[in-house]
Amino acid sequence: MNAIEFILSGMLAAATPFLLAALGELVVERAGVLNLGVEGMMALGAVIAFIVVYHGGGHALAFIVAGIAGALLSLVFALVALGFRANQVATGLAIGILGQGLSALFGKTYESLTVKGLPKLAFPWLSDIPVLGKLFVQDVVVWLSLLVTLAIWAAFAYTKVGLVIRAIGENPKAAHAIGYPVIAIRVAAIAFGGMMAGFAGAYAAAVYTPLWADGMIAGRGWIAIALVVFGTWLTGRIFIGACLFGAVSLMSLAGQAIGLDVPSQLLSSLPYIVTIVVLGIISADRRLLKLNGVASLGEPFQR
């Protein structure tokens, strides 16, 4: 397998943790809330899923429990940020640190242990295409994440629920004036975002790299938050961005495979370098941010 085939075969799987977490954060931010605790929610979901699989609970149960754990942690954020109207940035950072601390505590006795991942599923005929066929050999979670991406895009584009969430993010006072429960909808959006972050962590620890190591999320939650801005709060662009970051994250292994005389530390830092560069480019285009941004993002709402 050459470097291109290697990157194509692993790109969607590498992108899945970014994608799941970013889609959850997209819903949260569309509702007008900025949750910076995604990293901690992913870490907590990762260790919970690993423990469930390690003790024979199965991957389906692991994802369910990890999603519940992420949602519960996100509800702590909702209580502080929405209930007590605390600063959302500070609250999100604190919840992120809490999640990472809990993951280190729960995972202490499982350090460096491994579990069995999920088998790959291939699309007939499509998987036989030279080079590109590698894209069509993925595990079931990757295929489900693509369906979730389409579902969230359709919800925002065609459903009343998506329209209400967007309206609350743009002008919560106007939405409240016409009878929509702003706080309740924001809490539901936050819980959904936490659940998706839990799923992302579960995939990272129980499927993609089926082992537990403290700190294994390694900044994926922060990149997922950056992806929402990178995609200018549009589902399709977030998917493309996740694939880009998934491909970049594999370049260090591909570079070593083809014998590039480049320090491995530099190659490993590529996703973070790309994040900084892309955010700088996107932030420079004020028109694009204003066109697709969320007007009340991060602003507290009081009845």
N, C-alpha and C positions, 0 to 999 in steps of 0.2 A: 504494500500500500504506500503510494507516494504522499507527499505532504498535503497536496490539495485534497486527495481522497480522505486523508485522515481528518482534516479540518471539516470537510463536508459531512463525514459520517458522525462526527461528535458535536457539530455546531448546535443543532436543535436541543440536544440533551444538555449541553453546557448553558444554553440560553434559558432553559426552563425555570431554574430558580429565580433568575432575574425577571423573567416574564410574569410568573405567578405573583411575586411580591409587588412588581410594578403595577400590574392590573388592579390589585387590591388597593394600592396607594392612589391610583387614578380615581377610583370610586370615592375614596375618602376626600381627596382634594377637590373633586367635582362638587362635593357637598359643602365645600368651603372650610375644611379643616386640614391643618398641616400636621401630620403625624411623623415625627422623626425617630420614632422608636422601632422602626421596621427591623433593624439589625437584631435587636434583642428578642423580638417576637420570632424571627427566623431561627435564632439560636435555641430558644426554648422549644420550638416545634421540632427542631432537629434532634435534640437529645431525647425528647419524649418519644418520637417515632422510633429512634434507634433502640431505646429500651424495650418498647413493645415488640419490635421485630426480633430482638435478641432473645426475648423470653418466649418466642413462639406464637405471638399474637397475630402474625400475618401483616402484610403491607396495607391491606384495606383498613384494618382496625388502626394501624399506626397512623395513617393519614387522618382518619376521623379524630383520634385523640389529639394529634398534633394541631389540627385545625381548631379544636375546642380550646386547647391551651393557648394558642395564639389569640383567639377571640376573647378569652377571659382576661388576658394581660392587656389587650387593647381596651377592654371595658374599664380597667383601672385608669388608663389614660383618659377615657371619656368622662369618668367621674370627676377627675381633677380638673381637666381642661374645660369641660362643658358645665359640670355641676357647680364647681367653685370658680369658674371663669379664670383659671390660672393661665399664665403665658403658655401658649401651645408649644413654642420652641423649647423652652426650659422643661416643660412636662414631658415632651417626647424624648428628649435626651435622657432624662431621669429614668423613664420607663425602659429605654433601650439598655441603659446600664444595669437596671434591675433584671431584665431578661437574660443578659449575658452572665450576670452573677448567678442566677438560678441555674442556668445551663451548666456552668462550671461545677456548681454544687451537686446537681443530680448526676452529672456524667463522670464524677471523679473516679468511681469504681469501674467505669467502663472504658477508661482511657486506652486507646490503641486496639480495642477489640473490633472484630469485623462481623458482618452479617452477609447473607446472600441477597443479591440484588434481584431485579426483575428481568425476565427474558426479553429479547428483542422480537418485535413483530414486523414482518415485511409485507409490503403491498405486492401482490402478484404482478408480474410484468414490469411494473415501474421500478422495482428494486433491481431489475436486470439491466437497466440502462447503464452504459459505461460511465464511470466517474459520478455522474449525478444520481445514479441509483442508490448510492450510500445514504442519501437524504431520506429515503423511504424505508429504512430499516431502523426503527426506533422502538422504545418500550411504550407500554400503554399509557403511561402518565404524560409522555410527550404528546401523543395523539389527543388525549383529553384536554391538555392545556391549549391546544390549537382550537378545539371546540369552545372552550371557555372564552378565548379571545374573540371568536366570532359572536358568541352570545352577548358579551359585554358591549361590543361594537353595535350590535343590533338593538340592544336595550337603550343605549344612549341615542341612537339614530331614529328608532321607530316606536318606542313604547312610552306610555305616560309616566311610568316609574322613572325612566331615564330623564324625561323632561322635568319632572318635579325635582330630582336631585340637582340638575343643572340650574334650575330656577333658584333653589335654596343657596347654591354656591354663588350665584350672581347677585341676588338681592334677598337676603333672608327676611328682612322686614316686610317687603312686599309679599313674599310667599306666606308669611305668618298672617298678614292682613286679609288674605283671601282664604284662610282656614287651614293651611298645611302645618302640621306639628313639626316645626323646624328642629327642635332638640331631639325628638324621637327619631326622626329620619337621619340626623347626623350620627346619633348613637348607633343606629343600624348600619350605616355606612362604615363607621369605625370598626364595628364588630366584624363586618365582612372583610375589611382590609386586614384585620388581625388574623382571621381565619386563612386568608390567602397567603399571608406571610408564614403562618404555621405550615401550610401545605408546601411552600417553597423550601422551608427548612427541612421538612420531612423528606422531600425529594433529594436534597443535597446529601443527607446523612444515611438514608436507607436505600437509595437507588443509585444515584449518580456516583458517589464515592462511598460505598456501603461500609463505613467505619466511623468510629467516634474519636474525635480529637478536639480538645478544648481550643476554641478560636477557629474552628474549621469553616465557619461562615465567611470569615476573612474579608469583610467589607462588602459582601454582596448586597446587603440591605441598603447601604449608602448608594451603591450604584443603581439599585432599583429606584430609589427616590430621585436620583439624577436622571434616570431614564424617563420619568414622567415629564420633566422639563425638556429633556432632549426631544421627546415626542410631541412637545407643545400640547399636552393633554388630549392627544388624539390616539385612539387605540391602534390603528394601523401603523403609525409611526413608532409607537412604543414597541410593537412586535418587531419591526425592522431593526430598531435600536438594540433590542435584546439579542437578536441574531448576530448583529455586528459585535456586541460585547462577548457573546459566546464564542464567536470565531477568533476574536483577539485573545481571549483567555486560553485558547489552545495553541496559539502561535509559539509559546515558549517550548512546548513539547515538540511541535513540528520543526522548530528551528534546531533543536538538539538532534532530531532524527535525521535531518539533512546535513548536519555537521556545520552549522553556522558558527563562525568564530565570534560570538557575542556573549557577554556574561549572562548566565541564566537569571541572575537577579534583575537585570534590565528587562529581559523578555517577560519575566513574571510580573513586572510592574506595568506592563503595557496597558492592561484594562484601566488602571487608575490614571495613567497619563492621558489616554484617550478620553476618559471622563472629563478631566480638567480642560482639555483642548476643546471638546465639543461644547461643554457648558459655556466656555468663553465665547465661542462663535455664536451660539444661540442667544446668549444674553446681550450680545452686541446688536442684535436685530430687534429693536424695541417694537417695531410694527408687528412682527410675528407674535411676540409675547402678548401684546395688547389684544391682538385679533382672537387668539385662542385661549388666553389666560382666564383665570377665575377671579372675578372682581373682589369678592369678600374673603379670599383665601387667608386663613390665619386670624381673621377678625372675630372676636367674641360676639355672641348674640345674647341679648337680654330682652325678655318679653316686655 
